[in-house]
Amino acid sequence: MTDSARLAELKQHEEELVFASFDHHDAWRLGSLIANRAITEGHAVAIDIRRHNIVLFRCVLPGATADQEEWIRRKSAAALRFEHSTALLTEQFTDYDPTQGGWLAPEDYTLAGGSFPIRVRGTGVVAAVTASGLSSDDDHQLVVDGIRTYLKDVAA
């Protein structure tokens, strides 16, 4: 896949995966769905859904390490600040990493894939869902597949 095709795919994820509403119950259901999939697939990951300063869902599966806490904190900070997935941000910043050039503090932000904004139609970004423990692409895909499944289930 070319860089431009990957960027288009990541933008499509954000256009497609928009919620009609999102509250604490939705966070629990979405987080549980992603966690159950990770358990079924044997992934040692941590999963987090948060608003800017409140954790709405957290699950740390066996085999996940303490490092996942830091990755989640930094990934979700980037997704919430820029209102885009960290996979999309990583793709956009292939020539320049703002965490290395002094623009963003690397102790507070990272552009590793795996955090995705929860966007509510007519409202905007209200939270971020983040996975950490797999490769950046696999963390992103776990979250995207979870959101896609959740939105299909809600619509059914």
C-alpha positions in Angstrom: 0.0 0.0 0.0 1.4 3.4 -0.9 1.7 6.1 1.7 -1.1 8.1 0.1 -3.4 5.0 0.0 -2.7 4.4 3.7 -3.4 8.0 4.5 -6.7 7.8 2.6 -7.6 4.6 4.4 -7.0 6.2 7.8 -9.0 9.3 6.9 -11.8 7.0 5.7 -11.8 5.3 9.2 -12.4 8.7 10.8 -15.2 9.6 8.4 -16.9 6.2 8.7 -16.6 5.6 12.5 -18.8 8.4 13.9 -21.2 7.9 16.8 -24.7 9.2 17.1 -24.1 9.6 20.9 -21.6 8.4 23.4 -21.9 8.2 27.2 -20.4 6.2 30.1 -22.6 3.2 29.3 -21.3 3.3 25.7 -17.7 3.5 26.9 -18.3 0.4 29.1 -19.9 -1.6 26.2 -17.3 -0.6 23.6 -14.4 -1.2 26.0 -15.8 -4.6 26.9 -16.3 -5.5 23.3 -12.7 -4.7 22.4 -11.4 -6.4 25.6 -13.4 -9.6 24.8 -12.0 -9.7 21.3 -8.4 -9.2 22.6 -9.0 -12.0 25.1 -10.3 -14.3 22.4 -7.3 -13.5 20.2 -4.9 -13.9 23.1 -3.5 -10.4 23.0 -1.6 -9.0 26.0 -2.9 -5.5 25.8 -4.3 -2.7 27.8 -7.4 -0.9 26.7 -8.5 2.6 27.8 -11.4 4.9 27.0 -11.1 8.4 28.4 -12.3 12.0 28.1 -9.6 14.6 28.7 -9.2 14.1 32.4 -11.4 11.1 33.3 -11.0 7.4 32.5 -14.3 5.9 31.4 -13.0 2.3 30.8 -9.8 0.5 31.6 -8.8 -3.1 31.1 -5.3 -4.6 31.5 -5.0 -8.1 30.2 -2.5 -10.7 31.4 0.9 -10.2 29.9 0.5 -6.4 29.4 3.3 -4.5 31.1 3.5 -1.3 33.1 4.8 0.5 30.0 1.4 0.2 28.4 0.1 2.8 31.0 2.5 5.4 29.7 1.9 4.5 26.0 -1.9 4.9 26.6 -1.5 8.2 28.4 0.7 9.7 25.6 -1.3 8.2 22.7 -4.7 9.4 24.0 -3.2 12.8 24.7 -2.3 13.1 21.1 -5.6 11.8 19.8 -7.6 14.2 22.1 -5.4 17.2 21.3 -5.4 16.8 17.5 -8.8 15.0 17.2 -7.4 12.4 14.9 -6.2 8.9 15.3 -2.6 8.5 16.3 -2.1 6.2 13.2 -3.3 9.1 11.0 -1.1 11.6 12.8 1.9 9.2 12.4 1.2 8.9 8.7 0.9 12.7 8.3 4.1 13.4 10.2 6.3 11.0 8.3 8.9 13.7 7.6 8.7 15.5 10.9 8.0 14.2 14.3 6.7 17.1 16.5 7.7 15.2 19.7 11.3 15.3 18.5 11.5 18.9 17.3 10.4 20.6 20.6 6.9 21.3 19.5 5.3 18.6 21.6 6.8 17.3 24.8 7.7 13.6 24.2 6.9 12.8 27.8 3.3 13.9 27.2 2.6 12.8 23.6 3.5 10.1 21.1 2.4 9.4 17.6 2.4 5.6 17.8 -0.8 4.1 16.4 -3.5 2.8 18.7 -5.6 5.7 19.9 -8.8 6.7 18.0 -11.1 9.7 18.7 -14.7 9.1 19.6 -16.4 11.5 17.4 -20.1 12.3 17.9 -22.1 13.6 14.9 -23.0 17.2 15.5 -20.8 17.5 18.6 -17.2 16.6 17.7 -14.6 14.5 19.6 -15.7 13.6 23.1 -13.2 10.9 24.1 -10.5 8.6 22.8 -10.3 4.8 22.8 -6.7 3.4 23.0 -5.1 0.0 22.9 -1.5 -0.7 23.7 0.6 -3.8 23.6 0.7 -4.9 20.0 2.4 -3.2 17.1 1.1 0.3 16.3 -0.8 -0.9 13.2 -2.3 -3.9 15.2 -3.3 -1.6 18.1 -5.0 0.7 15.6 -6.8 -2.2 13.9 -8.0 -3.7 17.2 -9.6 -0.4 18.1 -11.0 0.3 14.6 -12.5 -3.2 14.3 -14.0 -2.8 17.8 -15.6 0.5 17.0 -16.9 -0.8 13.6 -18.5 -3.8 15.3 -20.0 -1.7 18.1 -21.5 0.8 15.6 -23.0 -2.1 13.5 -24.5 -3.7 16.7 -26.0 -0.4 17.8 -27.5 0.2 14.4 -29.0 -3.3 14.2 
